[in-house]
Amino acid sequence: MYQITLKDTFSSAHSLWDARGKFEDLHGHDFRVEVDLERDELGPIGVVADFLDVKPKLREVLGKIDHTFLNELPEFRGKNTSVENMARFIHDELNKRIQGN
């Protein structure tokens, strides 16, 4: 198993439902994102993934949520803007771009 990690950051604001306290109010964060990519075997050129291909795709995904109020985005309609739901969004969007869907 081979693995690489990409790191990036974004900033955004949100408010959480049923957070029992100050996190229900509008507040912001600077988020650090780490994405692990894995393969059982290295690709034809001896890498897990080409950083020059994947990093812009990650930047594109994070660009959709960077400096936004997450609660107002259609991608989070009906969902709590928890870190877990943000991670799911980032995973799903990046996976679509990597898979070419």
N, C-alpha and C positions, 0 to 999 in steps of 0.2 A: 504494500500500500504506500502510495506517495501522496504527499499533501503540501500545499502552499497556502499562505495566508496573505490576503490583501487587507490593507487598513486604510480607512478614510474617516472623515468627520462631516457632520452637518449640524446646523442649529435650527431649532423650531420651537414653537409654543404649542401648548395643549392644555386641556383640563380633563381630569379623570372623573368618571361617574363613580359614585358610591365609595370614594376614597377616604371618607371619614376624616376630613380635616382640610388643611390648606391646599392639598393637591387637587381638590375639586375646583379651586379658583384658577383662572388663567395664569400660567407661568411658563417659563422657557428653560431650555437646556442646550448645552453643547454636547452632542452625542458622538461617541467614538464607535465606529463600526469595524468589526473584523469578520472577514468572509473566508472560510476554509474551503478549498477545492481539493477533491481527492480523486485519484484514479488507481486502479489495481496495477496497471502497467503504464509506463511512460508513453507519450504519444510518439509519432514518427520522427520528430526532431529532438526527442529526449527530454520533453518537459511535460508537466501536468497540464498547463495552460499557458498561452502566450500572454504575458502581462500587457503587452501593447494592444491586445484585443480586449481583454477582460476589464482592465482599469477604466477605460472610457465608458464601458457599459455600466459599471458600478457608479461612476460619476453621473451618468444620465439618470439612473434610478434615484440616487440621492438628490439630484437636482429637482426632482418632482416634489420633494418634501422639505428641502432646505429653505430656511427663512419663510416658513408658512405657519399658519394656524391650522394644525392637523385636523382638528375637529370639523373644519369647513370643507375638507377635501372629499370628493365623491368616493375615493378609495376607502375612507374610514366611516362612511355613512352607516349608522346602525351598529358601529363597533366602538368599543372603548379604545382610546388611543394609548394603550399600555405599551410598554417597551416590547412585550411579547408580540402584540399585534403589529407593531412597527417592524420587528424582526421578520415576521411572516410576510409582510408586504415586501420588504427588501428581498427576501429569499425568492418569493414567487416572481417578482418583476425581473430580478437578475437572471433567474433560471430561464425565463421566457427568452431573454435576449441571448443567453449563451446557447440555448438549444435552437435558436433561430425561429421561434414561433411568434 
